Amino acid sequence: MLTTELPILYSYRRCPYAMRARLALRYAGVTVEIREIQLRDKPAALLQASPKGTVPVLVLANGQVLEQSLDIMAWALAQQDPEGWRQPQFETEAQAWIARNDGPFKQLLDRYKYPERHPAATQAEWRAEAESLMLAPMEQVLQERPYLLSESPSWADMALMPFVRQFARVDLAWFESAPHVALRGWLGGLEGSDLFQSIMDKQTVWKPD
Ligand SMILES: N[C@@H](CCC(=O)N[C@@H](CS)C(=O)NCC(=O)O)C(=O)O
């Protein structure tokens, strides 16, 4: 039987949590076996490793299972962090951005994306809330410097970028004419990077042997 020593990443190409995990793994030079899944038909092997059934999930060669995207990022950066994505002096600020993203921004993003499921406000109202919570504060910082924490990219940029990208894509025409010029530049730069392009390759759905 062919055995593999590579860590296994259960992933879904378009999932923003999986994107941030793939970004960190690729940046850290960690080779993984990517198992692309379908959310509506999760493979038994994924559910066995992580019964909660979300992606990304990383199964290490020693059997350890990392089932949160941030844990996977942190693990990858602990292996190798060649350009200093994670620096102790910025850690509190990084955590604050990530918490705001994964909590209230993600909630508003879902409401903005699926307003019919959230009739308490209109789509434009959800968007306006998200703007004041996240887009405007990001814009303010990015007018001062090219990345959220400093002159160079950090894991906060990488953790947030897939979500801001998803937000932008709900109504691209709106995003492109909105007064968030620096944010647009930040997103465009990260999205156009070789790193991001390299983690967005089309994948065929994994089938167990
Ligand atoms: N807190 C988790 C959230 C991951 C998550 O919610 N992933 C979504 C896809 S983007 C998922 O797998 N949802 C399960 C489903 O739709 O059945 C993490 O950071 O990894």
The ligand as a Gaussian input file, in Angstrom:
#p B3LYP/6-31G(d) Opt

LIG

0 1
 N      -14.061000      28.370000      12.744000
 C      -13.826000      27.568000      11.564000
 C      -14.869000      27.899000      10.530000
 C      -14.725000      27.094000       9.244000
 C      -16.004000      27.103000       8.420000
 O      -17.067000      27.550000       8.873000
 N      -15.927000      26.596000       7.178000
 C      -17.118000      26.451000       6.383000
 C      -16.867000      26.611000       4.905000
 S      -16.341000      28.227000       4.469000
 C      -17.654000      25.041000       6.568000
 O      -16.905000      24.093000       6.504000
 N      -18.964000      24.908000       6.807000
 C      -19.564000      23.636000       6.995000
 C      -20.727000      23.409000       6.096000
 O      -21.086000      24.312000       5.327000
 O      -21.277000      22.306000       6.134000
 C      -12.405000      27.810000      11.074000
 O      -11.872000      28.896000      11.343000
 O      -11.795000      26.905000      10.474000

